């Protein structure tokens, strides 16, 4: 399955790293571990793209999975089995309002 990230997912990951580095007093290794957790959660989603909590309007047809240490990572995604594509709308960390952010990312310009 091909993975397509919303153009702002890169921004999500930069913000995640910046936040962790800031709150840990510069611990780059802690930020790298969280990025590894993001990769592991994405791999789990790719292995079973139908698994996740189904979201209601305004994010109907999207799913969410939480993971990583303390289940503090959130990934909002949608699988298109006909095209064999997994769309990732956002990656959030901690107490971010991912529902509000997700509604602005339903379109991938396709």
Backbone atoms as SQL, in Angstrom:
CREATE TABLE atoms (id INTEGER PRIMARY KEY, chain TEXT, resi INTEGER, resn TEXT, atom TEXT, x REAL, y REAL, z REAL);
INSERT INTO atoms VALUES
  (1, 'A', 1, 'UNK', 'N', 0.851, -1.171, 0.000),
  (2, 'A', 1, 'UNK', 'CA', 0.000, 0.000, 0.000),
  (3, 'A', 1, 'UNK', 'C', 0.900, 1.239, 0.000),
  (4, 'A', 2, 'UNK', 'N', 0.566, 2.171, -0.874),
  (5, 'A', 2, 'UNK', 'CA', 1.327, 3.409, -0.999),
  (6, 'A', 2, 'UNK', 'C', 0.850, 4.400, 0.060),
  (7, 'A', 3, 'UNK', 'N', 1.781, 5.111, 0.651),
  (8, 'A', 3, 'UNK', 'CA', 1.485, 6.072, 1.701),
  (9, 'A', 3, 'UNK', 'C', 1.556, 7.483, 1.121),
  (10, 'A', 4, 'UNK', 'N', 0.468, 8.241, 1.282),
  (11, 'A', 4, 'UNK', 'CA', 0.445, 9.634, 0.846),
  (12, 'A', 4, 'UNK', 'C', 0.147, 10.489, 2.065),
  (13, 'A', 5, 'UNK', 'N', 1.069, 11.381, 2.371),
  (14, 'A', 5, 'UNK', 'CA', 0.915, 12.271, 3.518),
  (15, 'A', 5, 'UNK', 'C', 0.376, 13.614, 3.060),
  (16, 'A', 6, 'UNK', 'N', -0.498, 14.182, 3.849),
  (17, 'A', 6, 'UNK', 'CA', -0.947, 15.536, 3.591),
  (18, 'A', 6, 'UNK', 'C', 0.298, 16.443, 3.604),
  (19, 'A', 7, 'UNK', 'N', 0.328, 17.482, 2.780),
  (20, 'A', 7, 'UNK', 'CA', 1.511, 18.352, 2.735),
  (21, 'A', 7, 'UNK', 'C', 1.917, 18.936, 4.091),
  (22, 'A', 8, 'UNK', 'N', 1.003, 19.046, 5.024),
  (23, 'A', 8, 'UNK', 'CA', 1.334, 19.629, 6.327),
  (24, 'A', 8, 'UNK', 'C', 1.827, 18.614, 7.353),
  (25, 'A', 9, 'UNK', 'N', 1.885, 17.330, 7.009),
  (26, 'A', 9, 'UNK', 'CA', 2.384, 16.325, 7.960),
  (27, 'A', 9, 'UNK', 'C', 3.848, 16.598, 8.306),
  (28, 'A', 10, 'UNK', 'N', 4.617, 17.049, 7.338),
  (29, 'A', 10, 'UNK', 'CA', 6.009, 17.420, 7.633),
  (30, 'A', 10, 'UNK', 'C', 6.086, 18.492, 8.700),
  (31, 'A', 11, 'UNK', 'N', 5.187, 19.443, 8.620),
  (32, 'A', 11, 'UNK', 'CA', 5.115, 20.510, 9.625),
  (33, 'A', 11, 'UNK', 'C', 4.755, 19.929, 10.994),
  (34, 'A', 12, 'UNK', 'N', 3.859, 18.941, 10.999),
  (35, 'A', 12, 'UNK', 'CA', 3.493, 18.275, 12.256),
  (36, 'A', 12, 'UNK', 'C', 4.707, 17.652, 12.921),
  (37, 'A', 13, 'UNK', 'N', 5.518, 16.978, 12.115),
  (38, 'A', 13, 'UNK', 'CA', 6.684, 16.276, 12.661),
  (39, 'A', 13, 'UNK', 'C', 7.732, 17.254, 13.172),
  (40, 'A', 14, 'UNK', 'N', 7.927, 18.355, 12.463),
  (41, 'A', 14, 'UNK', 'CA', 8.870, 19.388, 12.928),
  (42, 'A', 14, 'UNK', 'C', 8.389, 19.962, 14.254),
  (43, 'A', 15, 'UNK', 'N', 7.093, 20.246, 14.363),
  (44, 'A', 15, 'UNK', 'CA', 6.539, 20.789, 15.603),
  (45, 'A', 15, 'UNK', 'C', 6.684, 19.789, 16.749),
  (46, 'A', 16, 'UNK', 'N', 6.487, 18.510, 16.456),
  (47, 'A', 16, 'UNK', 'CA', 6.647, 17.469, 17.476),
  (48, 'A', 16, 'UNK', 'C', 8.079, 17.464, 18.002),
  (49, 'A', 17, 'UNK', 'N', 9.038, 17.475, 17.098),
  (50, 'A', 17, 'UNK', 'CA', 10.453, 17.473, 17.493),
  (51, 'A', 17, 'UNK', 'C', 10.781, 18.736, 18.278),
  (52, 'A', 18, 'UNK', 'N', 10.361, 19.887, 17.777),
  (53, 'A', 18, 'UNK', 'CA', 10.639, 21.147, 18.479),
  (54, 'A', 18, 'UNK', 'C', 10.080, 21.126, 19.894),
  (55, 'A', 19, 'UNK', 'N', 8.862, 20.636, 20.046),
  (56, 'A', 19, 'UNK', 'CA', 8.232, 20.578, 21.364),
  (57, 'A', 19, 'UNK', 'C', 9.020, 19.674, 22.316),
  (58, 'A', 20, 'UNK', 'N', 9.377, 18.506, 21.847),
  (59, 'A', 20, 'UNK', 'CA', 10.098, 17.559, 22.714),
  (60, 'A', 20, 'UNK', 'C', 11.462, 18.108, 23.096),
  (61, 'A', 21, 'UNK', 'N', 12.165, 18.680, 22.143),
  (62, 'A', 21, 'UNK', 'CA', 13.477, 19.252, 22.437),
  (63, 'A', 21, 'UNK', 'C', 13.334, 20.382, 23.464),
  (64, 'A', 22, 'UNK', 'N', 12.291, 21.187, 23.318),
  (65, 'A', 22, 'UNK', 'CA', 12.089, 22.302, 24.246),
  (66, 'A', 22, 'UNK', 'C', 11.785, 21.819, 25.660),
  (67, 'A', 23, 'UNK', 'N', 10.850, 20.875, 25.791),
  (68, 'A', 23, 'UNK', 'CA', 10.441, 20.452, 27.140),
  (69, 'A', 23, 'UNK', 'C', 11.471, 19.540, 27.811),
  (70, 'A', 24, 'UNK', 'N', 12.374, 18.959, 27.037),
  (71, 'A', 24, 'UNK', 'CA', 13.391, 18.090, 27.632),
  (72, 'A', 24, 'UNK', 'C', 14.727, 18.803, 27.811),
  (73, 'A', 25, 'UNK', 'N', 14.752, 20.077, 27.520),
  (74, 'A', 25, 'UNK', 'CA', 16.003, 20.818, 27.677),
  (75, 'A', 25, 'UNK', 'C', 17.039, 20.460, 26.635),
  (76, 'A', 26, 'UNK', 'N', 16.587, 20.116, 25.422),
  (77, 'A', 26, 'UNK', 'CA', 17.517, 19.865, 24.326),
  (78, 'A', 26, 'UNK', 'C', 17.813, 18.404, 24.049),
  (79, 'A', 27, 'UNK', 'N', 17.013, 17.501, 24.555),
  (80, 'A', 27, 'UNK', 'CA', 17.255, 16.065, 24.371),
  (81, 'A', 27, 'UNK', 'C', 16.838, 15.616, 22.966),
  (82, 'A', 28, 'UNK', 'N', 17.782, 15.680, 22.039),
  (83, 'A', 28, 'UNK', 'CA', 17.535, 15.268, 20.658),
  (84, 'A', 28, 'UNK', 'C', 17.206, 13.777, 20.568),
  (85, 'A', 29, 'UNK', 'N', 17.801, 12.983, 21.449),
  (86, 'A', 29, 'UNK', 'CA', 17.546, 11.531, 21.433),
  (87, 'A', 29, 'UNK', 'C', 16.081, 11.235, 21.773),
  (88, 'A', 30, 'UNK', 'N', 15.504, 12.007, 22.692),
  (89, 'A', 30, 'UNK', 'CA', 14.091, 11.813, 23.032),
  (90, 'A', 30, 'UNK', 'C', 13.214, 12.124, 21.825),
  (91, 'A', 31, 'UNK', 'N', 13.557, 13.176, 21.100),
  (92, 'A', 31, 'UNK', 'CA', 12.801, 13.520, 19.893),
  (93, 'A', 31, 'UNK', 'C', 12.937, 12.426, 18.841),
  (94, 'A', 32, 'UNK', 'N', 14.135, 11.888, 18.690),
  (95, 'A', 32, 'UNK', 'CA', 14.352, 10.814, 17.719),
  (96, 'A', 32, 'UNK', 'C', 13.552, 9.572, 18.095),
  (97, 'A', 33, 'UNK', 'N', 13.464, 9.283, 19.387),
  (98, 'A', 33, 'UNK', 'CA', 12.664, 8.124, 19.828),
  (99, 'A', 33, 'UNK', 'C', 11.196, 8.318, 19.477),
  (100, 'A', 34, 'UNK', 'N', 10.673, 9.528, 19.648),
  (101, 'A', 34, 'UNK', 'CA', 9.269, 9.780, 19.295),
  (102, 'A', 34, 'UNK', 'C', 9.057, 9.631, 17.793),
  (103, 'A', 35, 'UNK', 'N', 10.008, 10.094, 16.994),
  (104, 'A', 35, 'UNK', 'CA', 9.883, 9.914, 15.544),
  (105, 'A', 35, 'UNK', 'C', 9.895, 8.432, 15.183),
  (106, 'A', 36, 'UNK', 'N', 10.698, 7.637, 15.892),
  (107, 'A', 36, 'UNK', 'CA', 10.688, 6.187, 15.679),
  (108, 'A', 36, 'UNK', 'C', 9.317, 5.607, 16.030),
  (109, 'A', 37, 'UNK', 'N', 8.683, 6.146, 17.073),
  (110, 'A', 37, 'UNK', 'CA', 7.347, 5.692, 17.446),
  (111, 'A', 37, 'UNK', 'C', 6.323, 6.051, 16.373),
  (112, 'A', 38, 'UNK', 'N', 6.486, 7.214, 15.749),
  (113, 'A', 38, 'UNK', 'CA', 5.603, 7.592, 14.638),
  (114, 'A', 38, 'UNK', 'C', 5.756, 6.586, 13.506),
  (115, 'A', 39, 'UNK', 'N', 7.007, 6.259, 13.163),
  (116, 'A', 39, 'UNK', 'CA', 7.255, 5.274, 12.098),
  (117, 'A', 39, 'UNK', 'C', 6.644, 3.925, 12.436),
  (118, 'A', 40, 'UNK', 'N', 6.768, 3.503, 13.681),
  (119, 'A', 40, 'UNK', 'CA', 6.213, 2.207, 14.097),
  (120, 'A', 40, 'UNK', 'C', 4.684, 2.216, 14.023),
  (121, 'A', 41, 'UNK', 'N', 4.074, 3.316, 14.430),
  (122, 'A', 41, 'UNK', 'CA', 2.616, 3.405, 14.358),
  (123, 'A', 41, 'UNK', 'C', 2.149, 3.411, 12.904),
  (124, 'A', 42, 'UNK', 'N', 2.848, 4.119, 12.044),
  (125, 'A', 42, 'UNK', 'CA', 2.509, 4.096, 10.616),
  (126, 'A', 42, 'UNK', 'C', 2.641, 2.694, 10.037),
  (127, 'A', 43, 'UNK', 'N', 3.680, 1.970, 10.434),
  (128, 'A', 43, 'UNK', 'CA', 3.861, 0.589, 9.962),
  (129, 'A', 43, 'UNK', 'C', 2.698, -0.287, 10.425),
  (130, 'A', 44, 'UNK', 'N', 2.261, -0.096, 11.676),
  (131, 'A', 44, 'UNK', 'CA', 1.112, -0.853, 12.184),
  (132, 'A', 44, 'UNK', 'C', -0.151, -0.527, 11.391),
  (133, 'A', 45, 'UNK', 'N', -0.333, 0.745, 11.076),
  (134, 'A', 45, 'UNK', 'CA', -1.511, 1.155, 10.309),
  (135, 'A', 45, 'UNK', 'C', -1.456, 0.568, 8.904),
  (136, 'A', 46, 'UNK', 'N', -0.297, 0.616, 8.275),
  (137, 'A', 46, 'UNK', 'CA', -0.153, 0.048, 6.930),
  (138, 'A', 46, 'UNK', 'C', -0.428, -1.454, 6.928),
  (139, 'A', 47, 'UNK', 'N', -0.049, -2.130, 8.004),
  (140, 'A', 47, 'UNK', 'CA', -0.276, -3.576, 8.103),
  (141, 'A', 47, 'UNK', 'C', -1.751, -3.910, 8.275),
  (142, 'A', 48, 'UNK', 'N', -2.519, -2.983, 8.848),
  (143, 'A', 48, 'UNK', 'CA', -3.937, -3.211, 9.073),
  (144, 'A', 48, 'UNK', 'C', -4.680, -1.885, 8.918),
  (145, 'A', 49, 'UNK', 'N', -4.832, -1.419, 7.682),
  (146, 'A', 49, 'UNK', 'CA', -5.375, -0.075, 7.445),
  (147, 'A', 49, 'UNK', 'C', -6.852, 0.091, 7.765),
  (148, 'A', 50, 'UNK', 'N', -7.553, -0.982, 8.044),
  (149, 'A', 50, 'UNK', 'CA', -8.960, -0.874, 8.417),
  (150, 'A', 50, 'UNK', 'C', -9.168, -0.787, 9.910),
  (151, 'A', 51, 'UNK', 'N', -8.071, -0.849, 10.670),
  (152, 'A', 51, 'UNK', 'CA', -8.157, -0.845, 12.118),
  (153, 'A', 51, 'UNK', 'C', -7.957, 0.563, 12.658),
  (154, 'A', 52, 'UNK', 'N', -8.898, 0.985, 13.453),
  (155, 'A', 52, 'UNK', 'CA', -8.819, 2.306, 14.059),
  (156, 'A', 52, 'UNK', 'C', -10.214, 2.734, 14.458),
  (157, 'A', 53, 'UNK', 'N', -10.289, 3.808, 15.193),
  (158, 'A', 53, 'UNK', 'CA', -11.594, 4.330, 15.581),
  (159, 'A', 53, 'UNK', 'C', -12.154, 5.158, 14.431),
  (160, 'A', 54, 'UNK', 'N', -13.331, 4.786, 14.001),
  (161, 'A', 54, 'UNK', 'CA', -13.984, 5.514, 12.905),
  (162, 'A', 54, 'UNK', 'C', -14.518, 6.835, 13.439),
  (163, 'A', 55, 'UNK', 'N', -14.273, 7.875, 12.680),
  (164, 'A', 55, 'UNK', 'CA', -14.655, 9.211, 13.116),
  (165, 'A', 55, 'UNK', 'C', -15.996, 9.624, 12.524),
  (166, 'A', 56, 'UNK', 'N', -16.706, 10.428, 13.250),
  (167, 'A', 56, 'UNK', 'CA', -17.992, 10.968, 12.802),
  (168, 'A', 56, 'UNK', 'C', -17.747, 12.291, 12.082),
  (169, 'A', 57, 'UNK', 'N', -18.817, 12.851, 11.541),
  (170, 'A', 57, 'UNK', 'CA', -18.725, 14.140, 10.861),
  (171, 'A', 57, 'UNK', 'C', -18.103, 15.157, 11.815),
  (172, 'A', 58, 'UNK', 'N', -17.292, 16.028, 11.377),
  (173, 'A', 58, 'UNK', 'CA', -16.957, 16.345, 9.983),
  (174, 'A', 58, 'UNK', 'C', -15.808, 15.511, 9.418),
  (175, 'A', 59, 'UNK', 'N', -15.337, 14.514, 10.159),
  (176, 'A', 59, 'UNK', 'CA', -14.250, 13.660, 9.668),
  (177, 'A', 59, 'UNK', 'C', -14.745, 12.264, 9.298),
  (178, 'A', 60, 'UNK', 'N', -15.987, 12.190, 8.860),
  (179, 'A', 60, 'UNK', 'CA', -16.560, 10.918, 8.458),
  (180, 'A', 60, 'UNK', 'C', -15.699, 10.274, 7.373),
  (181, 'A', 61, 'UNK', 'N', -15.548, 8.959, 7.439),
  (182, 'A', 61, 'UNK', 'CA', -14.743, 8.135, 6.529),
  (183, 'A', 61, 'UNK', 'C', -13.261, 8.152, 6.879),
  (184, 'A', 62, 'UNK', 'N', -12.868, 8.848, 7.912),
  (185, 'A', 62, 'UNK', 'CA', -11.488, 8.858, 8.390),
  (186, 'A', 62, 'UNK', 'C', -11.408, 8.022, 9.651),
  (187, 'A', 63, 'UNK', 'N', -10.217, 7.535, 9.954),
  (188, 'A', 63, 'UNK', 'CA', -9.977, 6.765, 11.166),
  (189, 'A', 63, 'UNK', 'C', -8.865, 7.427, 11.959),
  (190, 'A', 64, 'UNK', 'N', -8.796, 7.080, 13.239),
  (191, 'A', 64, 'UNK', 'CA', -7.735, 7.588, 14.093),
  (192, 'A', 64, 'UNK', 'C', -7.145, 6.429, 14.876),
  (193, 'A', 65, 'UNK', 'N', -5.830, 6.478, 15.037),
  (194, 'A', 65, 'UNK', 'CA', -5.118, 5.521, 15.897),
  (195, 'A', 65, 'UNK', 'C', -4.200, 6.315, 16.812),
  (196, 'A', 66, 'UNK', 'N', -4.112, 5.850, 18.046),
  (197, 'A', 66, 'UNK', 'CA', -3.210, 6.437, 19.034),
  (198, 'A', 66, 'UNK', 'C', -2.134, 5.404, 19.330),
  (199, 'A', 67, 'UNK', 'N', -0.925, 5.865, 19.560),
  (200, 'A', 67, 'UNK', 'CA', 0.151, 4.924, 19.840),
  (201, 'A', 67, 'UNK', 'C', 1.351, 5.619, 20.447),
  (202, 'A', 68, 'UNK', 'N', 2.453, 4.885, 20.448),
  (203, 'A', 68, 'UNK', 'CA', 3.663, 5.391, 21.078),
  (204, 'A', 68, 'UNK', 'C', 3.579, 5.251, 22.583),
  (205, 'A', 69, 'UNK', 'N', 4.663, 5.616, 23.231),
  (206, 'A', 69, 'UNK', 'CA', 4.716, 5.541, 24.686),
  (207, 'A', 69, 'UNK', 'C', 3.631, 6.432, 25.271),
  (208, 'A', 70, 'UNK', 'N', 2.800, 5.867, 26.128),
  (209, 'A', 70, 'UNK', 'CA', 1.711, 6.609, 26.744),
  (210, 'A', 70, 'UNK', 'C', 0.560, 6.908, 25.802),
  (211, 'A', 71, 'UNK', 'N', 0.576, 6.304, 24.625),
  (212, 'A', 71, 'UNK', 'CA', -0.441, 6.553, 23.602),
  (213, 'A', 71, 'UNK', 'C', -0.633, 8.053, 23.363),
  (214, 'A', 72, 'UNK', 'N', 0.475, 8.783, 23.325),
  (215, 'A', 72, 'UNK', 'CA', 0.425, 10.235, 23.158),
  (216, 'A', 72, 'UNK', 'C', 0.504, 10.666, 21.700),
  (217, 'A', 73, 'UNK', 'N', 0.751, 9.725, 20.799),
  (218, 'A', 73, 'UNK', 'CA', 0.765, 10.041, 19.371),
  (219, 'A', 73, 'UNK', 'C', -0.611, 9.767, 18.781),
  (220, 'A', 74, 'UNK', 'N', -1.011, 10.596, 17.832),
  (221, 'A', 74, 'UNK', 'CA', -2.290, 10.434, 17.154),
  (222, 'A', 74, 'UNK', 'C', -2.056, 10.555, 15.655),
  (223, 'A', 75, 'UNK', 'N', -2.591, 9.606, 14.905),
  (224, 'A', 75, 'UNK', 'CA', -2.525, 9.665, 13.446),
  (225, 'A', 75, 'UNK', 'C', -3.947, 9.526, 12.904),
  (226, 'A', 76, 'UNK', 'N', -4.339, 10.490, 12.067),
  (227, 'A', 76, 'UNK', 'CA', -5.643, 10.458, 11.399),
  (228, 'A', 76, 'UNK', 'C', -5.376, 10.046, 9.954),
  (229, 'A', 77, 'UNK', 'N', -6.121, 9.039, 9.472),
  (230, 'A', 77, 'UNK', 'CA', -5.821, 8.450, 8.170),
  (231, 'A', 77, 'UNK', 'C', -7.080, 7.899, 7.518),
  (232, 'A', 78, 'UNK', 'N', -6.935, 7.574, 6.248),
  (233, 'A', 78, 'UNK', 'CA', -8.021, 6.930, 5.487),
  (234, 'A', 78, 'UNK', 'C', -7.382, 6.031, 4.442),
  (235, 'A', 79, 'UNK', 'N', -7.877, 4.825, 4.332),
  (236, 'A', 79, 'UNK', 'CA', -7.373, 3.878, 3.330),
  (237, 'A', 79, 'UNK', 'C', -8.296, 3.861, 2.120),
  (238, 'A', 80, 'UNK', 'N', -7.706, 3.818, 0.950),
  (239, 'A', 80, 'UNK', 'CA', -8.445, 3.655, -0.303),
  (240, 'A', 80, 'UNK', 'C', -7.978, 2.334, -0.892),
  (241, 'A', 81, 'UNK', 'N', -8.747, 1.267, -0.634),
  (242, 'A', 81, 'UNK', 'CA', -8.318, -0.066, -1.055),
  (243, 'A', 81, 'UNK', 'C', -8.328, -0.214, -2.574),
  (244, 'A', 82, 'UNK', 'N', -9.194, 0.497, -3.260),
  (245, 'A', 82, 'UNK', 'CA', -9.233, 0.417, -4.724),
  (246, 'A', 82, 'UNK', 'C', -7.945, 0.953, -5.347),
  (247, 'A', 83, 'UNK', 'N', -7.418, 1.998, -4.778),
  (248, 'A', 83, 'UNK', 'CA', -6.174, 2.600, -5.285),
  (249, 'A', 83, 'UNK', 'C', -4.938, 2.080, -4.564),
  (250, 'A', 84, 'UNK', 'N', -5.157, 1.273, -3.506),
  (251, 'A', 84, 'UNK', 'CA', -4.079, 0.741, -2.683),
  (252, 'A', 84, 'UNK', 'C', -3.233, 1.875, -2.095),
  (253, 'A', 85, 'UNK', 'N', -3.948, 2.846, -1.500),
  (254, 'A', 85, 'UNK', 'CA', -3.310, 4.043, -0.957),
  (255, 'A', 85, 'UNK', 'C', -3.796, 4.274, 0.472),
  (256, 'A', 86, 'UNK', 'N', -2.875, 4.696, 1.319),
  (257, 'A', 86, 'UNK', 'CA', -3.215, 5.134, 2.659),
  (258, 'A', 86, 'UNK', 'C', -2.922, 6.629, 2.736),
  (259, 'A', 87, 'UNK', 'N', -3.961, 7.416, 3.019),
  (260, 'A', 87, 'UNK', 'CA', -3.818, 8.864, 3.163),
  (261, 'A', 87, 'UNK', 'C', -3.643, 9.193, 4.640),
  (262, 'A', 88, 'UNK', 'N', -2.593, 9.909, 4.960),
  (263, 'A', 88, 'UNK', 'CA', -2.358, 10.349, 6.332),
  (264, 'A', 88, 'UNK', 'C', -2.610, 11.851, 6.381),
  (265, 'A', 89, 'UNK', 'N', -3.629, 12.236, 7.153),
  (266, 'A', 89, 'UNK', 'CA', -4.012, 13.648, 7.224),
  (267, 'A', 89, 'UNK', 'C', -3.166, 14.414, 8.229),
  (268, 'A', 90, 'UNK', 'N', -2.861, 13.783, 9.372),
  (269, 'A', 90, 'UNK', 'CA', -2.085, 14.501, 10.372),
  (270, 'A', 90, 'UNK', 'C', -1.455, 13.560, 11.371),
  (271, 'A', 91, 'UNK', 'N', -0.408, 14.072, 11.991),
  (272, 'A', 91, 'UNK', 'CA', 0.245, 13.410, 13.114),
  (273, 'A', 91, 'UNK', 'C', 0.236, 14.431, 14.247),
  (274, 'A', 92, 'UNK', 'N', -0.374, 14.061, 15.362),
  (275, 'A', 92, 'UNK', 'CA', -0.464, 14.967, 16.502),
  (276, 'A', 92, 'UNK', 'C', 0.219, 14.328, 17.706),
  (277, 'A', 93, 'UNK', 'N', 0.553, 15.172, 18.674),
  (278, 'A', 93, 'UNK', 'CA', 1.252, 14.704, 19.867),
  (279, 'A', 93, 'UNK', 'C', 0.627, 15.345, 21.098),
  (280, 'A', 94, 'UNK', 'N', 0.449, 14.531, 22.120),
  (281, 'A', 94, 'UNK', 'CA', -0.022, 15.056, 23.397),
  (282, 'A', 94, 'UNK', 'C', -1.437, 15.578, 23.324),
  (283, 'A', 95, 'UNK', 'N', -1.651, 16.737, 23.866),
  (284, 'A', 95, 'UNK', 'CA', -2.986, 17.288, 23.983),
  (285, 'A', 95, 'UNK', 'C', -3.427, 18.174, 22.830),
  (286, 'A', 96, 'UNK', 'N', -2.803, 18.019, 21.669),
  (287, 'A', 96, 'UNK', 'CA', -3.204, 18.832, 20.520),
  (288, 'A', 96, 'UNK', 'C', -4.659, 18.564, 20.147),
  (289, 'A', 97, 'UNK', 'N', -5.331, 19.583, 19.642),
  (290, 'A', 97, 'UNK', 'CA', -6.714, 19.449, 19.196),
  (291, 'A', 97, 'UNK', 'C', -6.712, 18.897, 17.767),
  (292, 'A', 98, 'UNK', 'N', -6.500, 17.610, 17.641),
  (293, 'A', 98, 'UNK', 'CA', -6.361, 16.990, 16.321),
  (294, 'A', 98, 'UNK', 'C', -7.687, 16.949, 15.568),
  (295, 'A', 99, 'UNK', 'N', -8.805, 16.946, 16.274),
  (296, 'A', 99, 'UNK', 'CA', -10.106, 16.957, 15.581),
  (297, 'A', 99, 'UNK', 'C', -10.272, 18.258, 14.793),
  (298, 'A', 100, 'UNK', 'N', -9.983, 19.371, 15.426),
  (299, 'A', 100, 'UNK', 'CA', -10.128, 20.664, 14.743),
  (300, 'A', 100, 'UNK', 'C', -9.145, 20.765, 13.584),
  (301, 'A', 101, 'UNK', 'N', -7.916, 20.350, 13.796),
  (302, 'A', 101, 'UNK', 'CA', -6.904, 20.415, 12.739),
  (303, 'A', 101, 'UNK', 'C', -7.242, 19.474, 11.596),
  (304, 'A', 102, 'UNK', 'N', -7.776, 18.312, 11.926),
  (305, 'A', 102, 'UNK', 'CA', -8.098, 17.313, 10.905),
  (306, 'A', 102, 'UNK', 'C', -9.151, 17.763, 9.916),
  (307, 'A', 103, 'UNK', 'N', -10.083, 18.572, 10.363),
  (308, 'A', 103, 'UNK', 'CA', -11.138, 19.012, 9.450),
  (309, 'A', 103, 'UNK', 'C', -10.596, 19.876, 8.322),
  (310, 'A', 104, 'UNK', 'N', -9.452, 20.514, 8.539),
  (311, 'A', 104, 'UNK', 'CA', -8.869, 21.345, 7.486),
  (312, 'A', 104, 'UNK', 'C', -7.977, 20.545, 6.541),
  (313, 'A', 105, 'UNK', 'N', -7.848, 19.249, 6.798),
  (314, 'A', 105, 'UNK', 'CA', -6.926, 18.438, 6.005),
  (315, 'A', 105, 'UNK', 'C', -7.580, 17.290, 5.259),
  (316, 'A', 106, 'UNK', 'N', -8.851, 17.362, 5.045),
  (317, 'A', 106, 'UNK', 'CA', -9.554, 16.268, 4.361),
  (318, 'A', 106, 'UNK', 'C', -9.227, 16.210, 2.878),
  (319, 'A', 107, 'UNK', 'N', -8.746, 17.295, 2.322),
  (320, 'A', 107, 'UNK', 'CA', -8.431, 17.341, 0.894),
  (321, 'A', 107, 'UNK', 'C', -6.926, 17.236, 0.690),
  (322, 'A', 108, 'UNK', 'N', -6.547, 16.414, -0.265),
  (323, 'A', 108, 'UNK', 'CA', -5.133, 16.228, -0.583),
  (324, 'A', 108, 'UNK', 'C', -4.802, 16.797, -1.951),
  (325, 'A', 109, 'UNK', 'N', -5.711, 17.585, -2.510),
  (326, 'A', 109, 'UNK', 'CA', -5.483, 18.209, -3.811),
  (327, 'A', 109, 'UNK', 'C', -5.522, 17.227, -4.960),
  (328, 'A', 110, 'UNK', 'N', -6.294, 16.173, -4.801),
  (329, 'A', 110, 'UNK', 'CA', -6.361, 15.172, -5.861),
  (330, 'A', 110, 'UNK', 'C', -7.614, 15.323, -6.653);
